[in-house]
Amino acid sequence: MIPVLFGLVSAMIFSIVTYMMYGLEGVMLRDWIDQVFLGLILTGIAIGAVNAIWRCLPCQLSKLSHSDRLTDIWCSTCKQSS
């Protein structure tokens, strides 16, 4: 959740700064400003998704290997029950 919020806040700050620098017409005519704005938001979403997947991926892999030692190590942070 924090990476998504960070992406949204950084996109909002970027939008305000570019509006102050280029004005309304300048912001509307430059395509790269929209691309950077959406890129900041999507980067935050992507980092949040990777963090969510990576949190329990080692636990699931250790359960597939049927190794009790690895399961005890990796699944202490994963809250899923199988």
BELDA-V422977 format. One record per residue. N is the residue number from 1. SS is DSSP state (H for helix, E for strand, - for the rest). PHI is phi in degrees with one decimal (999 if undefined). D_FIRST is the distance of its C-alpha to the first C-alpha in Angstrom with 1 decimal. Layout:
N;SS;PHI;D_FIRST + N;SS;PHI;D_FIRST
This chain:
1;-;999;0.0 + 2;H;-65.4;3.8 + 3;H;-62.0;5.6 + 4;H;-66.5;5.3 + 5;H;-63.3;6.3 + 6;H;-63.3;8.6 + 7;H;-63.6;10.0 + 8;H;-67.1;10.8 + 9;H;-66.8;12.3 + 10;H;-65.8;14.3 + 11;H;-66.5;15.5 + 12;H;-66.9;16.7 + 13;H;-64.9;18.4 + 14;H;-60.1;20.0 + 15;H;-63.3;21.2 + 16;H;-65.4;22.8 + 17;H;-66.1;24.4 + 18;H;-67.6;25.8 + 19;H;-64.3;27.1 + 20;H;-68.9;28.9 + 21;H;-80.8;30.3 + 22;H;-104.3;31.5 + 23;H;79.5;31.8 + 24;H;-66.4;31.1 + 25;H;-66.2;33.6 + 26;H;-64.9;32.5 + 27;H;-68.2;28.8 + 28;H;-73.6;30.1 + 29;H;-90.2;32.5 + 30;-;-98.3;30.4 + 31;H;-72.8;28.4 + 32;H;-67.0;26.6 + 33;H;-67.1;24.7 + 34;H;-64.5;23.1 + 35;H;-66.2;22.4 + 36;H;-68.1;20.6 + 37;H;-58.9;18.6 + 38;H;-68.8;17.4 + 39;H;-63.5;17.1 + 40;H;-64.9;14.6 + 41;H;-66.7;12.3 + 42;H;-66.7;13.0 + 43;H;-65.3;12.5 + 44;H;-62.2;8.9 + 45;H;-66.2;8.5 + 46;H;-65.5;11.0 + 47;H;-64.7;9.5 + 48;H;-62.8;6.4 + 49;H;-67.4;9.3 + 50;H;-63.9;11.5 + 51;H;-63.3;9.6 + 52;H;-67.6;9.5 + 53;H;-70.5;13.1 + 54;H;-68.8;14.3 + 55;H;-61.0;13.5 + 56;H;-112.6;16.2 + 57;H;-62.6;18.3 + 58;H;-61.4;20.7 + 59;H;-63.7;21.3 + 60;H;-64.9;22.3 + 61;H;-67.4;24.5 + 62;H;-70.1;26.2 + 63;H;-68.8;26.9 + 64;H;-68.3;28.6 + 65;-;-82.5;30.7 + 66;-;57.6;31.9 + 67;-;-100.1;31.6 + 68;H;-64.4;31.3 + 69;H;-64.2;30.8 + 70;H;-66.3;27.8 + 71;H;-63.3;26.3 + 72;H;-64.6;26.6 + 73;H;-71.0;25.0 + 74;H;-82.7;22.0 + 75;-;-87.7;21.3 + 76;-;-70.0;21.0 + 77;-;-94.1;17.3 + 78;-;-89.8;16.8 + 79;-;-98.0;17.0 + 80;-;-82.4;18.4 + 81;-;-113.9;22.1 + 82;-;-119.3;24.5
